[in-house]
Amino acid sequence: MIGDKKILYSGMQATGNLTLGNYLGALKNWITLSDEYECFYGVMDLHSLTVRQNPAEFRKRARMLYTLYVAAGLDPEKNCVYFQSHVSSHAELGWLLNCFTYMGELSRMTQFKDKSAKHADNINAGLFTYPVLMAADILLYQADVVPVGADQMQHLEITRDIATRFNNIYGDVFTIPEAYIGKSGARIMSLQEPTKKMSKSDENVNASIYLLDDPDTIIRKFKRAVTDSDNEIRYSEDKPGIRNLIDIYGATTGKSKEEIEKEFDGKGYGEFKLAVGESVVDILKPLQERMKELEADKSYIDSVIKANDEKAQYFSMKTLRKVQKKLGLTERIR
Ligand code: TRP
């Protein structure tokens, strides 16, 4: 707890361009959570290094992700929005927790198996211990809740296991975090293969809507979205393309599936796709305008980065010092 609020922690990796899926599935909810929780949101740039990055591009992308968080409506004065790499306690606690994590449990992580298959030429130790750094992220802030997608659930489980193991030896050091189960975000699928999640690392640019896509591009991508051919706008398991478009339209307009089916009863896919595209253009417009303003005002973003780095440093350091002491590391002389 900080004050009378529970603590919430989440973050995204600083790789790829954020998509409509990241926005409707996560970011949009994060914004509303800050009333109820004391929130920490990281730009997880240390995790991104498990895959080789081009330094100049990486630096730009990480800053862009930070700015997008703010442009999307995360208030950096109410939420602690910061860069993981600016707060050295993450790497330090990550090391300490490595000594409380077993090879066996890390080898069972499905993301490790998937990523090592995908990057067979670079199966580095960081990829293997990725979940331990993620555990450090969460545990440093004594987070009560962590909103994560299904793909990160296993990492949250191992975080709980590591924390419980540590607490059993050293007493109550870490809060055991729970998955956040509130109103979950929409699960947005690829526009080209609607049985696959929309992903920022998809090689096919037509599969994803990026948050900074211009209106023409957005409309064009929706027009090309893969659907079936029965021309009926109905929410159904066997119509993944149309179902995805209904989910998107529902998330952007707040309308229910039934309302949407009724609105487009007897109308064709062309008309529906255009309406979905326009609704997406509408919700992204304020974000894109804000992004332009923020990019032009470097000193504002610099100042919130600085203030939030300090805040993250302060809270994480409290936990790190406690852990060091419990472990019997010698005290610092002042
Ligand atoms: N692994 C997460 C992802 O790829 C990002 C992440 C890193 C994270 N540390 C975290 C998410 C801590 C939640 C909490 O999506």
Boltz pocket constraint, residues with backbone or C-beta under 6 A from the ligand:
constraints:
  - pocket:
      binder: B
      contacts: [[A, 9], [A, 10], [A, 11], [A, 12], [A, 13], [A, 44], [A, 47], [A, 133], [A, 134], [A, 137], [A, 138], [A, 146], [A, 147], [A, 148], [A, 152]]
      max_distance: 6.0
